[in-house]
Amino acid sequence: MKNITEKDSSSRYLLHQMSDIIEERGVVMVDYTSSLIIDNEAYISPYSVIALCHRGSVESEYDLRPVQFRAHDISVMRPGHVVKNMTASDDYSAQLIVASADWLNSMRQQYLNHHLATQKAFDKHPNQHLSDEQYRQVCEVFNLLRTVCDMNGNYRKELIFSVFHTLMVLLSAFREEQGNALQDVSRQLSPQFNAAVIEHFRESREVTFYARMFNLSPKYFSTLIKQETGISASEWIDRYVVLQAKHLLDHRRSLNIQQIANHLGFSEQASFSRFFKKETGLSPKEYREQNHR
C-alpha cells in the first residue's frame, strides 16, 4: 500500500475518507499534508493522530483551549478530543500517523503503563516543541515507521508496535527534559474535566456528576471551568454531545436515530431529538438530510 498524500481535504473529511484503509491496516501515514480547509467548525477525531509539523503553522482550538501548531512541533491526540482549525500559513506542511481504536487498544495492552502515562501528558497539553536534535531524531523514527507501515506479512504488527513504542519513549524523554515548563497547564482543571466528559458523557450530562468527581460543589466547579475556558461546564458538556451526535449522523449512516440516541446515552429518541434541536435548530433527521443531499 502506498502512503497517503492529502491535497485538498479538511482534517475531519480526510480521516473519514481514509476510514476503510485505517480499519484495514490499523496504522497509516499521511505524507505530506500541506493544506487545510479552514472552516472554523469543530470536529471530534475518531482516531489517534500523531502530527509532526515540518513548516509553517496552524492556529487551532483543542478542547476549547487555543493552541498553535508550528514548525518542529509534534502533537499527540487520542480519539474523542475536540479540534477546530482556524488559520493556517501558506507554507504549512506536516506528516500524520493515524491509528484505529482497535490498534490503539492492542498497543496499550503491550505497553500499558508507559503508553498511558505519555498519552495522559499530551491530553493536558497536546503540542510539544522539539529542539533541532529532537526533531531530527523524530524524523528518523517517522521515516522508519513509514517503511514498516507499507509492509505486509506476519511481522508487520510487531514491527509497528516496536517503532511506535520507540517514538513514545522518545517523546516521554523529551517531556522530562522540559522540566516544569508545562506545570501551569497540568494544574488546570479543564483538561481533567474534558477527559472525564470523554469517558462518561453517555452516563451523565449533569454538572453535579462531574463536580463530584473532583470533590467540588457544582457552582464552584462550573465557575472554575468558565474561568479557564470562557464557557460554563454545562455548555461544554452539551457542545461535546452535539459534536458526537453530528459525527454519528454524518459518518454512521447505517445507524438510525433511535440507535444514535441509545449510543449517546439518551433514554429515548424523543429526548435526544429535543436536545439536538434545542442546540442546533434542526432535528437529527433534518440535519442528516441537509448534510447529505
BALOBA-1460 file (C-alpha; in Angstrom, 3 decimals):
// residues 293
<rec num="1" residu="m" x="0.000" y="0.000" z="0.000"/>
<rec num="2" residu="k" x="1.309" y="3.435" z="-0.882"/>
<rec num="3" residu="n" x="1.489" y="6.174" z="1.691"/>
<rec num="4" residu="i" x="-1.454" y="8.576" z="1.517"/>
<rec num="5" residu="t" x="-0.907" y="12.104" z="0.274"/>
<rec num="6" residu="e" x="-3.501" y="14.700" z="1.325"/>
<rec num="7" residu="k" x="-4.020" y="17.577" z="-1.077"/>
<rec num="8" residu="d" x="-7.227" y="19.459" z="-0.519"/>
<rec num="9" residu="s" x="-9.351" y="17.926" z="2.269"/>
<rec num="10" residu="s" x="-10.138" y="19.226" z="5.716"/>
<rec num="11" residu="s" x="-8.861" y="17.116" z="8.599"/>
<rec num="12" residu="r" x="-12.180" y="15.562" z="9.586"/>
<rec num="13" residu="y" x="-13.159" y="14.619" z="5.997"/>
<rec num="14" residu="l" x="-9.657" y="13.369" z="5.262"/>
<rec num="15" residu="l" x="-9.921" y="10.978" z="8.214"/>
<rec num="16" residu="h" x="-13.416" y="9.899" z="7.149"/>
<rec num="17" residu="q" x="-12.263" y="9.214" z="3.581"/>
<rec num="18" residu="m" x="-9.398" y="7.122" z="4.957"/>
<rec num="19" residu="s" x="-11.598" y="5.136" z="7.361"/>
<rec num="20" residu="d" x="-11.643" y="1.864" z="5.385"/>
<rec num="21" residu="i" x="-7.861" y="1.904" z="4.953"/>
<rec num="22" residu="i" x="-7.277" y="2.803" z="8.619"/>
<rec num="23" residu="e" x="-9.505" y="-0.023" z="9.848"/>
<rec num="24" residu="e" x="-7.890" y="-2.495" z="7.451"/>
<rec num="25" residu="r" x="-4.271" y="-1.533" z="8.081"/>
<rec num="26" residu="g" x="-4.542" y="-0.387" z="11.702"/>
<rec num="27" residu="v" x="-1.932" y="2.343" z="11.246"/>
<rec num="28" residu="v" x="-1.367" y="4.565" z="8.201"/>
<rec num="29" residu="m" x="0.784" y="7.586" z="7.463"/>
<rec num="30" residu="v" x="-0.206" y="10.715" z="5.574"/>
<rec num="31" residu="d" x="2.738" y="12.255" z="3.634"/>
<rec num="32" residu="y" x="2.619" y="15.277" z="3.435"/>
<rec num="33" residu="t" x="-0.458" y="17.241" z="4.385"/>
<rec num="34" residu="s" x="0.158" y="20.727" z="3.003"/>
<rec num="35" residu="s" x="-3.284" y="22.334" z="3.052"/>
<rec num="36" residu="l" x="-6.225" y="22.597" z="5.397"/>
<rec num="37" residu="i" x="-9.734" y="23.838" z="4.734"/>
<rec num="38" residu="i" x="-10.276" y="26.410" z="7.465"/>
<rec num="39" residu="d" x="-13.991" y="26.444" z="8.187"/>
<rec num="40" residu="n" x="-13.980" y="27.177" z="11.919"/>
<rec num="41" residu="e" x="-16.066" y="24.054" z="12.532"/>
<rec num="42" residu="a" x="-15.155" y="21.834" z="15.457"/>
<rec num="43" residu="y" x="-14.904" y="18.089" z="14.971"/>
<rec num="44" residu="i" x="-14.110" y="15.014" z="17.061"/>
<rec num="45" residu="s" x="-11.404" y="12.734" z="15.741"/>
<rec num="46" residu="p" x="-12.403" y="9.041" z="15.835"/>
<rec num="47" residu="y" x="-8.734" y="8.004" z="15.639"/>
<rec num="48" residu="s" x="-5.476" y="8.506" z="17.449"/>
<rec num="49" residu="v" x="-3.385" y="11.017" z="15.495"/>
<rec num="50" residu="i" x="0.267" y="11.988" z="15.860"/>
<rec num="51" residu="a" x="1.229" y="15.005" z="13.764"/>
<rec num="52" residu="l" x="4.723" y="16.365" z="13.085"/>
<rec num="53" residu="c" x="4.887" y="19.911" z="11.711"/>
<rec num="54" residu="h" x="7.776" y="20.497" z="9.296"/>
<rec num="55" residu="r" x="6.994" y="24.030" z="8.157"/>
<rec num="56" residu="g" x="4.544" y="26.840" z="8.809"/>
<rec num="57" residu="s" x="1.877" y="26.892" z="11.494"/>
<rec num="58" residu="v" x="-1.809" y="26.312" z="12.280"/>
<rec num="59" residu="e" x="-3.895" y="28.204" z="14.818"/>
<rec num="60" residu="s" x="-6.396" y="25.850" z="16.429"/>
<rec num="61" residu="e" x="-8.542" y="25.146" z="19.442"/>
<rec num="62" residu="y" x="-8.081" y="21.874" z="21.315"/>
<rec num="63" residu="d" x="-10.847" y="21.105" z="23.824"/>
<rec num="64" residu="l" x="-11.720" y="24.843" z="23.838"/>
<rec num="65" residu="r" x="-8.122" y="25.862" z="24.561"/>
<rec num="66" residu="p" x="-6.207" y="27.893" z="21.952"/>
<rec num="67" residu="v" x="-3.099" y="26.122" z="20.630"/>
<rec num="68" residu="q" x="-0.563" y="26.905" z="17.931"/>
<rec num="69" residu="f" x="0.930" y="24.048" z="15.927"/>
<rec num="70" residu="r" x="4.175" y="25.346" z="14.436"/>
<rec num="71" residu="a" x="7.370" y="24.149" z="12.774"/>
<rec num="72" residu="h" x="9.131" y="21.376" z="14.748"/>
<rec num="73" residu="d" x="6.087" y="20.789" z="16.972"/>
<rec num="74" residu="i" x="4.732" y="17.311" z="17.497"/>
<rec num="75" residu="s" x="1.132" y="16.749" z="18.581"/>
<rec num="76" residu="v" x="-0.427" y="13.596" z="20.038"/>
<rec num="77" residu="m" x="-4.229" y="13.370" z="20.049"/>
<rec num="78" residu="r" x="-6.290" y="10.448" z="21.284"/>
<rec num="79" residu="p" x="-9.802" y="9.720" z="19.973"/>
<rec num="80" residu="g" x="-12.619" y="11.815" z="21.379"/>
<rec num="81" residu="h" x="-10.924" y="15.205" z="21.701"/>
<rec num="82" residu="v" x="-12.409" y="18.297" z="20.066"/>
<rec num="83" residu="v" x="-10.366" y="20.156" z="17.445"/>
<rec num="84" residu="k" x="-11.142" y="23.303" z="15.476"/>
<rec num="85" residu="n" x="-8.663" y="24.608" z="12.879"/>
<rec num="86" residu="m" x="-8.968" y="28.361" z="12.347"/>
<rec num="87" residu="t" x="-5.986" y="29.642" z="10.336"/>
<rec num="88" residu="a" x="-3.025" y="28.054" z="8.565"/>
<rec num="89" residu="s" x="0.040" y="29.641" z="6.986"/>
<rec num="90" residu="d" x="0.646" y="29.213" z="3.260"/>
<rec num="91" residu="d" x="3.806" y="27.168" z="3.845"/>
<rec num="92" residu="y" x="2.197" y="24.715" z="6.301"/>
<rec num="93" residu="s" x="3.426" y="21.125" z="5.905"/>
<rec num="94" residu="a" x="3.075" y="18.186" z="8.287"/>
<rec num="95" residu="q" x="3.088" y="14.385" z="8.473"/>
<rec num="96" residu="l" x="0.379" y="12.386" z="10.230"/>
<rec num="97" residu="i" x="0.364" y="8.960" z="11.868"/>
<rec num="98" residu="v" x="-3.242" y="7.749" z="12.175"/>
<rec num="99" residu="a" x="-4.166" y="4.688" z="14.255"/>
<rec num="100" residu="s" x="-7.501" y="2.902" z="14.653"/>
<rec num="101" residu="a" x="-9.102" y="2.381" z="18.067"/>
<rec num="102" residu="d" x="-8.595" y="-1.395" z="17.877"/>
<rec num="103" residu="w" x="-4.923" y="-0.999" z="17.098"/>
<rec num="104" residu="l" x="-4.519" y="1.529" z="19.905"/>
<rec num="105" residu="n" x="-6.102" y="-0.876" z="22.392"/>
<rec num="106" residu="s" x="-3.667" y="-3.598" z="21.319"/>
<rec num="107" residu="m" x="-0.786" y="-1.164" z="21.794"/>
<rec num="108" residu="r" x="-1.990" y="-0.312" z="25.292"/>
<rec num="109" residu="q" x="-2.086" y="-3.968" z="26.281"/>
<rec num="110" residu="q" x="1.504" y="-4.493" z="25.195"/>
<rec num="111" residu="y" x="2.975" y="-1.260" z="26.580"/>
<rec num="112" residu="l" x="0.277" y="-0.309" z="29.069"/>
<rec num="113" residu="n" x="1.966" y="1.759" z="31.781"/>
<rec num="114" residu="h" x="4.391" y="3.732" z="29.662"/>
<rec num="115" residu="h" x="1.960" y="4.307" z="26.810"/>
<rec num="116" residu="l" x="-0.834" y="5.585" z="29.046"/>
<rec num="117" residu="a" x="1.474" y="7.883" z="31.005"/>
<rec num="118" residu="t" x="2.688" y="9.544" z="27.804"/>
<rec num="119" residu="q" x="-0.818" y="9.869" z="26.392"/>
<rec num="120" residu="k" x="-2.130" y="11.472" z="29.592"/>
<rec num="121" residu="a" x="0.621" y="14.086" z="29.416"/>
<rec num="122" residu="f" x="-0.422" y="15.004" z="25.879"/>
<rec num="123" residu="d" x="-4.101" y="15.055" z="26.860"/>
<rec num="124" residu="k" x="-3.300" y="18.008" z="29.103"/>
<rec num="125" residu="h" x="-1.074" y="19.767" z="26.549"/>
<rec num="126" residu="p" x="-1.267" y="18.249" z="23.019"/>
<rec num="127" residu="n" x="1.699" y="20.024" z="21.413"/>
<rec num="128" residu="q" x="5.361" y="19.641" z="22.246"/>
<rec num="129" residu="h" x="8.094" y="21.745" z="20.645"/>
<rec num="130" residu="l" x="11.225" y="19.864" z="19.596"/>
<rec num="131" residu="s" x="14.781" y="21.133" z="19.557"/>
<rec num="132" residu="d" x="16.730" y="20.732" z="16.303"/>
<rec num="133" residu="e" x="18.289" y="17.477" z="17.534"/>
<rec num="134" residu="q" x="14.982" y="16.154" z="18.871"/>
<rec num="135" residu="y" x="13.283" y="16.995" z="15.576"/>
<rec num="136" residu="r" x="15.998" y="15.104" z="13.665"/>
<rec num="137" residu="q" x="15.522" y="12.020" z="15.847"/>
<rec num="138" residu="v" x="11.738" y="12.096" z="15.488"/>
<rec num="139" residu="c" x="12.043" y="12.451" z="11.693"/>
<rec num="140" residu="e" x="14.176" y="9.293" z="11.645"/>
<rec num="141" residu="v" x="11.512" y="7.383" z="13.588"/>
<rec num="142" residu="f" x="8.766" y="8.714" z="11.274"/>
<rec num="143" residu="n" x="10.741" y="7.550" z="8.239"/>
<rec num="144" residu="l" x="11.185" y="4.089" z="9.751"/>
<rec num="145" residu="l" x="7.503" y="3.902" z="10.641"/>
<rec num="146" residu="r" x="6.588" y="4.891" z="7.086"/>
<rec num="147" residu="t" x="8.596" y="1.904" z="5.848"/>
<rec num="148" residu="v" x="7.063" y="-0.661" z="8.207"/>
<rec num="149" residu="c" x="3.511" y="0.660" z="7.662"/>
<rec num="150" residu="d" x="3.877" y="-0.303" z="3.986"/>
<rec num="151" residu="m" x="4.953" y="-3.827" z="4.820"/>
<rec num="152" residu="n" x="2.765" y="-6.914" z="4.637"/>
<rec num="153" residu="g" x="3.181" y="-10.242" z="6.361"/>
<rec num="154" residu="n" x="3.175" y="-11.739" z="9.817"/>
<rec num="155" residu="y" x="5.674" y="-9.349" z="11.400"/>
<rec num="156" residu="r" x="4.123" y="-6.039" z="10.327"/>
<rec num="157" residu="k" x="2.124" y="-5.508" z="13.510"/>
<rec num="158" residu="e" x="5.040" y="-6.351" z="15.818"/>
<rec num="159" residu="l" x="7.364" y="-4.040" z="13.898"/>
<rec num="160" residu="i" x="4.895" y="-1.154" z="14.047"/>
<rec num="161" residu="f" x="4.425" y="-1.747" z="17.788"/>
<rec num="162" residu="s" x="8.175" y="-1.601" z="18.302"/>
<rec num="163" residu="v" x="8.717" y="1.588" z="16.280"/>
<rec num="164" residu="f" x="5.639" y="3.279" z="17.760"/>
<rec num="165" residu="h" x="6.820" y="2.424" z="21.267"/>
<rec num="166" residu="t" x="10.240" y="3.895" z="20.444"/>
<rec num="167" residu="l" x="8.541" y="7.124" z="19.398"/>
<rec num="168" residu="m" x="6.516" y="7.312" z="22.621"/>
<rec num="169" residu="v" x="9.638" y="6.669" z="24.743"/>
<rec num="170" residu="l" x="11.443" y="9.464" z="22.902"/>
<rec num="171" residu="l" x="8.579" y="11.878" z="23.499"/>
<rec num="172" residu="s" x="8.460" y="10.998" z="27.190"/>
<rec num="173" residu="a" x="12.190" y="11.653" z="27.488"/>
<rec num="174" residu="f" x="11.821" y="14.984" z="25.699"/>
<rec num="175" residu="r" x="8.987" y="15.945" z="28.085"/>
<rec num="176" residu="e" x="11.199" y="15.242" z="31.080"/>
<rec num="177" residu="e" x="13.893" y="17.463" z="29.588"/>
<rec num="178" residu="q" x="11.399" y="20.326" z="29.527"/>
<rec num="179" residu="g" x="11.158" y="20.110" z="33.308"/>
<rec num="180" residu="n" x="8.498" y="22.378" z="34.772"/>
<rec num="181" residu="a" x="7.596" y="24.203" z="31.560"/>
<rec num="182" residu="l" x="4.137" y="22.613" z="31.403"/>
<rec num="183" residu="q" x="3.285" y="22.647" z="35.117"/>
<rec num="184" residu="d" x="0.840" y="25.538" z="34.808"/>
<rec num="185" residu="v" x="-1.168" y="23.636" z="32.192"/>
<rec num="186" residu="s" x="-1.110" y="20.449" z="34.280"/>
<rec num="187" residu="r" x="-2.610" y="22.287" z="37.242"/>
<rec num="188" residu="q" x="-5.636" y="23.429" z="35.258"/>
<rec num="189" residu="l" x="-8.952" y="21.725" z="35.918"/>
<rec num="190" residu="s" x="-10.408" y="21.947" z="32.402"/>
<rec num="191" residu="p" x="-8.188" y="19.240" z="30.787"/>
<rec num="192" residu="q" x="-9.170" y="16.807" z="33.548"/>
<rec num="193" residu="f" x="-12.822" y="17.773" z="33.164"/>
<rec num="194" residu="n" x="-12.649" y="17.234" z="29.420"/>
<rec num="195" residu="a" x="-11.106" y="13.782" z="29.893"/>
<rec num="196" residu="a" x="-13.948" y="12.928" z="32.271"/>
<rec num="197" residu="v" x="-16.560" y="14.077" z="29.752"/>
<rec num="198" residu="i" x="-14.979" y="11.951" z="27.009"/>
<rec num="199" residu="e" x="-15.173" y="8.890" z="29.256"/>
<rec num="200" residu="h" x="-18.528" y="9.459" z="30.949"/>
<rec num="201" residu="f" x="-20.775" y="11.618" z="28.705"/>
<rec num="202" residu="r" x="-23.009" y="8.628" z="27.975"/>
<rec num="203" residu="e" x="-23.599" y="8.152" z="31.705"/>
<rec num="204" residu="s" x="-24.433" y="11.734" z="32.606"/>
<rec num="205" residu="r" x="-24.718" y="15.224" z="31.166"/>
<rec num="206" residu="e" x="-25.163" y="16.828" z="34.608"/>
<rec num="207" residu="v" x="-22.553" y="19.186" z="36.071"/>
<rec num="208" residu="t" x="-23.167" y="17.698" z="39.521"/>
<rec num="209" residu="f" x="-21.932" y="14.315" z="38.277"/>
<rec num="210" residu="y" x="-18.571" y="15.772" z="37.207"/>
<rec num="211" residu="a" x="-18.188" y="18.176" z="40.135"/>
<rec num="212" residu="r" x="-18.488" y="15.202" z="42.481"/>
<rec num="213" residu="m" x="-15.503" y="13.552" z="40.760"/>
<rec num="214" residu="f" x="-13.335" y="16.483" z="41.824"/>
<rec num="215" residu="n" x="-14.882" y="16.891" z="45.294"/>
<rec num="216" residu="l" x="-16.190" y="20.362" z="44.442"/>
<rec num="217" residu="s" x="-19.601" y="21.962" z="44.659"/>
<rec num="218" residu="p" x="-21.342" y="22.231" z="41.263"/>
<rec num="219" residu="k" x="-21.388" y="26.040" z="41.469"/>
<rec num="220" residu="y" x="-17.680" y="26.389" z="42.295"/>
<rec num="221" residu="f" x="-16.752" y="23.695" z="39.783"/>
<rec num="222" residu="s" x="-18.622" y="25.475" z="36.986"/>
<rec num="223" residu="t" x="-17.048" y="28.800" z="37.984"/>
<rec num="224" residu="l" x="-13.543" y="27.340" z="37.674"/>
<rec num="225" residu="i" x="-14.298" y="25.787" z="34.284"/>
<rec num="226" residu="k" x="-15.692" y="29.078" z="32.983"/>
<rec num="227" residu="q" x="-12.632" y="30.968" z="34.222"/>
<rec num="228" residu="e" x="-10.348" y="28.602" z="32.282"/>
<rec num="229" residu="t" x="-12.403" y="28.100" z="29.101"/>
<rec num="230" residu="g" x="-14.789" y="31.037" z="28.831"/>
<rec num="231" residu="i" x="-17.910" y="28.852" z="28.864"/>
<rec num="232" residu="s" x="-19.772" y="27.041" z="31.622"/>
<rec num="233" residu="a" x="-19.328" y="23.351" z="32.385"/>
<rec num="234" residu="s" x="-22.896" y="22.570" z="31.278"/>
<rec num="235" residu="e" x="-22.365" y="24.349" z="27.949"/>
<rec num="236" residu="w" x="-19.160" y="22.392" z="27.315"/>
<rec num="237" residu="i" x="-20.912" y="19.084" z="28.052"/>
<rec num="238" residu="d" x="-23.757" y="19.965" z="25.673"/>
<rec num="239" residu="r" x="-21.336" y="21.058" z="22.931"/>
<rec num="240" residu="y" x="-19.430" y="17.800" z="23.238"/>
<rec num="241" residu="v" x="-22.590" y="15.663" z="22.999"/>
<rec num="242" residu="v" x="-23.742" y="17.643" z="19.945"/>
<rec num="243" residu="l" x="-20.387" y="17.047" z="18.218"/>
<rec num="244" residu="q" x="-20.626" y="13.339" z="18.970"/>
<rec num="245" residu="a" x="-24.169" y="13.313" z="17.579"/>
<rec num="246" residu="k" x="-23.110" y="15.154" z="14.403"/>
<rec num="247" residu="h" x="-20.257" y="12.705" z="13.867"/>
<rec num="248" residu="l" x="-22.625" y="9.737" z="14.101"/>
<rec num="249" residu="l" x="-25.248" y="11.370" z="11.877"/>
<rec num="250" residu="d" x="-22.606" y="12.279" z="9.280"/>
<rec num="251" residu="h" x="-20.484" y="9.135" z="9.249"/>
<rec num="252" residu="r" x="-22.582" y="6.268" z="10.623"/>
<rec num="253" residu="r" x="-25.340" y="6.227" z="8.053"/>
<rec num="254" residu="s" x="-26.246" y="2.642" z="8.932"/>
<rec num="255" residu="l" x="-27.447" y="3.795" z="12.371"/>
<rec num="256" residu="n" x="-30.999" y="5.123" z="12.667"/>
<rec num="257" residu="i" x="-31.920" y="7.981" z="15.012"/>
<rec num="258" residu="q" x="-33.019" y="5.615" z="17.802"/>
<rec num="259" residu="q" x="-29.698" y="3.761" z="17.667"/>
<rec num="260" residu="i" x="-27.770" y="7.025" z="17.776"/>
<rec num="261" residu="a" x="-29.839" y="8.174" z="20.768"/>
<rec num="262" residu="n" x="-29.023" y="4.898" z="22.541"/>
<rec num="263" residu="h" x="-25.327" y="5.221" z="21.696"/>
<rec num="264" residu="l" x="-25.228" y="8.714" z="23.212"/>
<rec num="265" residu="g" x="-26.938" y="7.622" z="26.428"/>
<rec num="266" residu="f" x="-30.393" y="9.120" z="25.896"/>
<rec num="267" residu="s" x="-33.248" y="7.125" z="27.400"/>
<rec num="268" residu="e" x="-35.442" y="7.627" z="24.343"/>
<rec num="269" residu="q" x="-35.299" y="9.020" z="20.824"/>
<rec num="270" residu="a" x="-37.678" y="11.878" z="21.611"/>
<rec num="271" residu="s" x="-35.445" y="13.294" z="24.358"/>
<rec num="272" residu="f" x="-32.411" y="13.118" z="22.056"/>
<rec num="273" residu="s" x="-34.312" y="14.867" z="19.253"/>
<rec num="274" residu="r" x="-35.444" y="17.661" z="21.603"/>
<rec num="275" residu="f" x="-31.908" y="18.128" z="22.895"/>
<rec num="276" residu="f" x="-30.373" y="18.183" z="19.402"/>
<rec num="277" residu="k" x="-32.932" y="20.623" z="18.011"/>
<rec num="278" residu="k" x="-32.513" y="22.950" z="21.012"/>
<rec num="279" residu="e" x="-28.750" y="23.048" z="20.424"/>
<rec num="280" residu="t" x="-28.657" y="23.195" z="16.601"/>
<rec num="281" residu="g" x="-32.057" y="24.426" z="15.433"/>
<rec num="282" residu="l" x="-32.555" y="21.235" z="13.423"/>
<rec num="283" residu="s" x="-33.938" y="17.816" z="14.251"/>
<rec num="284" residu="p" x="-31.469" y="14.924" z="13.829"/>
<rec num="285" residu="k" x="-33.341" y="13.846" z="10.689"/>
<rec num="286" residu="e" x="-33.252" y="17.367" z="9.224"/>
<rec num="287" residu="y" x="-29.526" y="17.685" z="9.980"/>
<rec num="288" residu="r" x="-28.745" y="14.354" z="8.307"/>
<rec num="289" residu="e" x="-30.810" y="15.189" z="5.213"/>
<rec num="290" residu="q" x="-29.325" y="18.696" z="4.944"/>
<rec num="291" residu="n" x="-25.758" y="17.388" z="5.041"/>
<rec num="292" residu="h" x="-26.268" y="14.504" z="2.595"/>
<rec num="293" residu="r" x="-28.193" y="15.973" z="-0.311"/>
